[in-house]
């Protein structure tokens, strides 16, 4: 396809990868080397696009202008809530299309992208209700008995950085939160799967314009690490919300620390599923298979380490294999599909390398899912007999390691044997050890100011 036009598969038309800067839609000035393709058919979707440094600067200047003028912040809270509800209502009608775009781009079955797709309109309705519930104002009594109001005001332009797995729902949550806080909002999706977020941005911009919001209140930029780096390092950006990998998270945290920029991170992990000695085998197998394959294993709550009682491990693995063998694998746009292709051939190859590393460390692969020919498919894979120290880090896909234990103390040590669990406190003496807490996305942080009445 041409980079200037959309392409369709069936009735689905893929939008152009445009950018929204200071109220105007345009084409990003740069074309990246990254070749994009339909993960199921292999059909070319052109090359990824990127906003130029000048275009990013224009967007930053517009966001800063809106903030300094308090043009969006000054909109009364109830009116802002009405606008957010209007965005949510408009997005509600677009959920099927956005879910299909997400399925096509990421390989995740459309039945699953449709489920998480309800977050897209829901995030705006939730933010509107939070405004009506008074999230930006607290009233308390000061130490001398006088009434004190605590007003939460925006620090400045807020930047939302979203990954390629379920990008539109995550973008909606971040954008709605920053707009609710009164902050001009900048969005940069992953260069691997920006179609759903582009469609989302088109609706957000249309409603904001119809409702009289000033240009620059919401903007969309395209690109990869260079664009993200320029945005994060700019001192005019005062709040950053990032969902993605550990390496990028470290770099963003360092940049935000240098500028004292408010930061919210949602990074990866290596989630353990600990099966207790008296667990129901069918329930354990169902949980493990679902966690391994939901969103094709490309999500932050995917199974990373399966911790089994040694005397029941073979039984549990056999039952999991039976469930995985029954998976309906195929076209992610087919409602009957339960498991689809990996988002990108390059990512699939990285997953295969990580499997090989664990096999070289002594692991044994357990695979029972038949795959269709073509596409970026990777069978759900459990790897047993891997030393715990060789399976510390997350594999972002349908791959998990299996570890066996003799007693609950050992089980807890195995479950916690990852960097992301180093601060977790579990009790092996309780009937059901508590699971690790997963960091949820939260609204962008805002400055609190105190005014005495």
KAPEFEN-V974221 format. One record per residue. N is the residue number from 1. RES is the residue in one small letter. PSI is psi as a letter, one per 40 degrees, with the letter a starting at -180 (* if undefined). OMEGA is omega in whole degrees, 0 to 359 (999 if undefined). D_CENTER is the distance of its C-alpha to the mean C-alpha in Angstrom with 2 decimals. Layout:
# KAPEFEN-V974221
{{N:RES:PSI:OMEGA:D_CENTER} {N:RES:PSI:OMEGA:D_CENTER}}
This chain:
# KAPEFEN-V974221
{{1:x:i:172:27.62} {2:x:i:177:28.29} {3:x:e:185:25.55} {4:x:e:183:27.09} {5:x:i:177:26.76} {6:x:i:177:24.49} {7:x:i:183:24.93} {8:x:i:168:25.03} {9:x:h:190:24.90} {10:x:b:180:27.02} {11:x:e:183:26.56} {12:x:h:176:23.10} {13:x:h:181:23.37} {14:x:h:181:20.64} {15:x:i:172:20.69} {16:x:i:179:21.72} {17:x:g:182:19.26} {18:x:i:175:20.81} {19:x:i:177:20.26} {20:x:h:183:21.31} {21:x:h:177:23.39} {22:x:f:175:25.76} {23:x:e:183:25.98} {24:x:h:175:26.69} {25:x:h:179:24.86} {26:x:i:177:25.69} {27:x:h:173:24.87} {28:x:i:188:23.18} {29:x:d:188:26.13} {30:x:i:174:24.93} {31:x:h:182:24.21} {32:x:i:177:22.36} {33:x:e:184:23.67} {34:x:h:177:20.52} {35:x:h:180:21.78} {36:x:i:181:19.45} {37:x:i:173:20.55} {38:x:h:185:20.00} {39:x:e:179:18.81} {40:x:d:184:21.37} {41:x:d:186:24.35} {42:x:e:180:23.99} {43:x:h:180:25.05} {44:x:h:174:24.44} {45:x:f:179:22.06} {46:x:a:179:23.49} {47:x:i:178:22.14} {48:x:i:181:19.13} {49:x:i:181:20.20} {50:x:h:173:20.06} {51:x:i:178:21.46} {52:x:i:178:24.54} {53:x:d:179:25.24} {54:x:d:179:27.61} {55:x:d:176:25.13} {56:x:d:178:22.61} {57:x:d:179:25.64} {58:x:d:179:26.62} {59:x:d:179:23.30} {60:x:d:179:23.50} {61:x:d:179:27.12} {62:x:d:179:26.39} {63:x:d:179:23.76} {64:x:d:179:26.25} {65:x:d:180:29.04} {66:x:d:181:27.40} {67:x:d:183:26.70} {68:x:d:180:30.22} {69:x:e:184:31.84} {70:x:f:185:29.82} {71:x:d:176:29.70} {72:x:d:179:26.54} {73:x:d:183:26.95} {74:x:e:176:30.48} {75:x:h:182:29.47} {76:x:i:186:30.59} {77:x:d:181:28.03} {78:x:d:178:29.15} {79:x:d:177:29.07} {80:x:d:178:25.53} {81:x:d:178:24.56} {82:x:d:180:26.47} {83:x:d:178:24.60} {84:x:d:177:21.16} {85:x:d:178:22.60} {86:x:d:176:23.91} {87:x:d:179:20.54} {88:x:d:180:19.20} {89:x:d:179:22.32} {90:x:d:180:22.06} {91:x:d:180:18.47} {92:x:d:180:19.67} {93:x:e:183:21.97} {94:x:e:184:19.36} {95:x:d:180:16.97} {96:x:d:180:18.84} {97:x:d:179:18.70} {98:x:d:178:15.03} {99:x:d:179:14.35} {100:x:d:178:16.88} {101:x:d:179:15.46} {102:x:d:179:12.04} {103:x:d:180:14.27} {104:x:d:186:16.53} {105:x:d:188:14.11} {106:x:e:184:12.03} {107:x:e:180:14.88} {108:x:h:181:13.32} {109:x:i:185:16.26} {110:x:d:176:16.59} {111:x:d:179:17.61} {112:x:d:177:14.20} {113:x:d:177:12.30} {114:x:d:179:15.07} {115:x:d:179:14.48} {116:x:e:179:10.87} {117:x:d:178:12.20} {118:x:e:177:14.42} {119:x:d:186:11.77} {120:x:d:175:12.33} {121:x:d:184:15.97} {122:x:d:181:15.76} {123:x:d:181:13.77} {124:x:d:176:16.70} {125:x:d:178:19.31} {126:x:d:180:18.08} {127:x:d:178:18.20} {128:x:d:180:21.61} {129:x:d:177:22.90} {130:x:d:176:21.90} {131:x:d:180:23.98} {132:x:d:179:26.82} {133:x:e:175:26.67} {134:x:f:183:27.34} {135:x:d:183:24.18} {136:x:e:182:25.52} {137:x:h:172:29.02} {138:x:i:174:30.64} {139:x:h:182:34.39} {140:x:i:179:36.14} {141:x:h:181:39.61} {142:x:i:185:40.42} {143:x:d:179:42.64} {144:x:e:176:45.72} {145:x:e:180:45.09} {146:x:i:182:43.88} {147:x:h:180:40.87} {148:x:h:174:37.84} {149:x:h:175:34.97} {150:x:h:181:31.62} {151:x:h:177:29.78} {152:x:h:185:26.15} {153:x:i:182:26.03} {154:x:h:175:23.44} {155:x:d:184:23.69} {156:x:a:179:23.17} {157:x:h:181:20.67} {158:x:h:182:17.01} {159:x:h:177:14.47} {160:x:h:179:10.80} {161:x:h:185:9.02} {162:x:i:181:5.74} {163:x:a:183:5.32} {164:x:e:179:7.04} {165:x:h:184:5.60} {166:x:f:186:5.57} {167:x:d:184:5.58} {168:x:d:177:8.37} {169:x:d:180:7.57} {170:x:d:178:5.07} {171:x:d:181:7.88} {172:x:d:181:10.45} {173:x:d:183:9.91} {174:x:d:181:10.21} {175:x:d:181:12.98} {176:x:d:181:14.83} {177:x:d:182:15.03} {178:x:d:177:16.40} {179:x:d:178:18.74} {180:x:d:180:19.96} {181:x:e:182:20.88} {182:x:e:183:22.94} {183:x:h:168:21.09} {184:x:h:190:20.91} {185:x:h:175:17.33} {186:x:h:181:16.18} {187:x:h:170:13.08} {188:x:h:177:12.35} {189:x:i:174:9.91} {190:x:i:178:9.98} {191:x:e:182:13.54} {192:x:d:187:12.88} {193:x:g:186:11.61} {194:x:e:185:12.47} {195:x:d:180:14.64} {196:x:d:180:12.67} {197:x:d:175:11.70} {198:x:d:177:15.36} {199:x:d:176:16.66} {200:x:d:183:14.79} {201:x:d:179:16.27} {202:x:d:180:19.63} {203:x:d:180:19.85} {204:x:d:181:18.84} {205:x:d:182:21.41} {206:x:d:182:24.02} {207:x:d:178:24.05} {208:x:d:179:24.05} {209:x:d:179:26.96} {210:x:d:182:28.78} {211:x:e:174:28.52} {212:x:e:178:30.01} {213:x:i:182:27.19} {214:x:i:175:28.19} {215:x:h:182:26.88} {216:x:e:177:24.27} {217:x:d:176:22.69} {218:x:h:180:19.52} {219:x:i:180:18.98} {220:x:h:175:16.82} {221:x:i:180:17.18} {222:x:i:173:16.49} {223:x:a:183:16.62} {224:x:b:187:15.65} {225:x:d:181:16.45} {226:x:d:180:19.66} {227:x:d:178:18.36} {228:x:d:180:15.66} {229:x:d:179:18.50} {230:x:d:180:20.91} {231:x:d:185:18.79} {232:x:d:184:17.91} {233:x:e:181:21.54} {234:x:h:185:23.13} {235:x:e:176:24.81} {236:x:d:174:24.45} {237:x:h:186:20.72} {238:x:e:176:20.98} {239:x:h:181:17.51} {240:x:h:172:14.24} {241:x:h:185:10.75} {242:x:h:171:8.56} {243:x:h:181:5.33} {244:x:a:187:6.69} {245:x:i:185:10.04} {246:x:d:183:13.11} {247:x:d:178:15.42} {248:x:d:179:13.61} {249:x:d:178:12.95} {250:x:d:182:16.70} {251:x:d:180:17.71} {252:x:d:179:15.87} {253:x:d:180:17.34} {254:x:d:180:20.71} {255:x:d:180:20.67} {256:x:d:178:19.83} {257:x:d:181:22.49} {258:x:d:182:25.04} {259:x:e:183:24.70} {260:x:f:179:24.10} {261:x:h:177:20.92} {262:x:h:188:19.02} {263:x:h:171:15.71} {264:x:h:182:12.77} {265:x:h:168:10.72} {266:x:h:187:8.06} {267:x:a:183:9.06} {268:x:a:178:10.05} {269:x:a:175:13.14} {270:x:g:197:15.72} {271:x:h:177:15.99} {272:x:i:166:19.62} {273:x:h:182:21.18} {274:x:h:179:24.72} {275:x:h:182:27.26} {276:x:i:183:30.29} {277:x:d:182:33.81} {278:x:e:182:34.66} {279:x:i:174:31.45} {280:x:h:186:31.90} {281:x:d:180:31.30} {282:x:d:179:30.01} {283:x:d:179:27.49} {284:x:d:180:26.33} {285:x:d:179:26.12} {286:x:d:180:24.18} {287:x:d:182:21.58} {288:x:d:181:21.31} {289:x:d:180:21.16} {290:x:d:181:18.53} {291:x:d:181:16.21} {292:x:d:191:17.02} {293:x:e:179:16.47} {294:x:h:187:13.99} {295:x:f:181:11.39} {296:x:f:181:13.91} {297:x:e:183:12.92} {298:x:g:179:9.76} {299:x:i:189:7.49} {300:x:e:179:7.75} {301:x:e:181:10.74} {302:x:i:178:12.56} {303:x:h:177:16.19} {304:x:d:182:17.21} {305:x:h:177:20.76} {306:x:h:186:23.07} {307:x:h:189:25.95} {308:x:i:171:29.04} {309:x:h:188:32.63} {310:x:d:184:34.79} {311:x:e:179:37.32} {312:x:e:186:34.85} {313:x:d:182:32.40} {314:x:d:181:34.13} {315:x:d:181:34.23} {316:x:d:180:30.55} {317:x:d:179:29.58} {318:x:d:181:32.01} {319:x:d:176:30.59} {320:x:d:179:27.00} {321:x:d:178:28.45} {322:x:d:179:30.13} {323:x:d:181:26.98} {324:x:d:178:25.18} {325:x:d:182:28.32} {326:x:e:181:28.10} {327:x:h:173:24.63} {328:x:h:186:24.89} {329:x:h:179:23.38} {330:x:a:185:23.33} {331:x:h:180:22.19} {332:x:e:178:18.69} {333:x:e:178:20.31} {334:x:h:181:22.98} {335:x:e:180:22.55} {336:x:e:184:24.41} {337:x:h:178:21.96} {338:x:e:183:20.24} {339:x:h:185:18.85} {340:x:a:183:18.13} {341:x:i:175:18.06} {342:x:i:189:15.74} {343:x:d:188:13.78} {344:x:i:181:16.38} {345:x:d:179:19.78} {346:x:d:179:19.18} {347:x:d:177:16.29} {348:x:d:179:18.55} {349:x:d:177:21.35} {350:x:d:178:19.53} {351:x:d:178:18.86} {352:x:d:177:22.57} {353:x:d:180:23.60} {354:x:d:174:21.83} {355:x:d:180:23.59} {356:x:d:178:26.83} {357:x:d:181:26.52} {358:x:d:175:26.34} {359:x:d:179:29.19} {360:x:d:178:31.20} {361:x:e:178:30.84} {362:x:e:184:32.63} {363:x:i:176:30.02} {364:x:h:183:30.79} {365:x:h:176:28.38} {366:x:h:183:28.35} {367:x:h:180:27.40} {368:x:e:184:28.63} {369:x:h:175:26.58} {370:x:h:183:28.39} {371:x:i:175:26.51} {372:x:i:177:27.64} {373:x:i:178:28.99} {374:x:i:178:26.95} {375:x:i:181:23.25} {376:x:f:186:20.65} {377:x:i:174:21.26} {378:x:h:182:21.08} {379:x:h:173:22.66} {380:x:h:190:21.01} {381:x:h:170:22.76} {382:x:h:183:24.00} {383:x:h:180:25.93} {384:x:i:175:28.67} {385:x:e:176:31.14} {386:x:h:175:28.80} {387:x:h:183:29.90} {388:x:d:181:27.42} {389:x:e:178:27.49} {390:x:e:181:26.45} {391:x:f:185:23.25} {392:x:d:190:21.75} {393:x:i:182:18.52} {394:x:i:168:15.47} {395:x:h:189:15.71} {396:x:g:180:12.36} {397:x:a:184:13.97} {398:x:f:184:16.57} {399:x:h:178:18.72} {400:x:i:176:19.94} {401:x:i:183:23.11} {402:x:h:181:25.81} {403:x:h:182:27.89} {404:x:i:182:30.98} {405:x:i:177:32.71} {406:x:d:177:36.18} {407:x:i:186:35.71} {408:x:d:176:33.02} {409:x:d:178:33.33} {410:x:d:179:32.45} {411:x:d:180:29.58} {412:x:d:178:28.01} {413:x:d:179:28.61} {414:x:d:180:26.91} {415:x:d:183:23.84} {416:x:e:187:23.61} {417:x:f:175:24.43} {418:x:i:179:21.19} {419:x:d:182:20.41} {420:x:e:180:17.54} {421:x:e:188:20.19} {422:x:d:180:23.00} {423:x:e:181:23.17} {424:x:i:177:22.85} {425:x:h:178:26.10} {426:x:i:174:26.99} {427:x:h:179:30.36} {428:x:e:183:31.77} {429:x:e:180:34.58} {430:x:i:182:32.70} {431:x:d:180:32.65} {432:x:h:180:28.85} {433:x:i:181:27.12} {434:x:i:179:24.18} {435:x:i:176:20.75} {436:x:i:178:18.62} {437:x:h:181:16.74} {438:x:h:181:12.94} {439:x:h:178:11.64} {440:x:i:172:10.04} {441:x:h:179:8.82} {442:x:i:179:12.30} {443:x:i:178:14.16} {444:x:h:182:15.21} {445:x:i:182:18.36} {446:x:i:181:21.63} {447:x:h:175:25.20} {448:x:h:176:27.66} {449:x:i:182:31.20} {450:x:h:177:34.19} {451:x:h:180:37.07} {452:x:h:180:40.26} {453:x:*:999:41.98}}
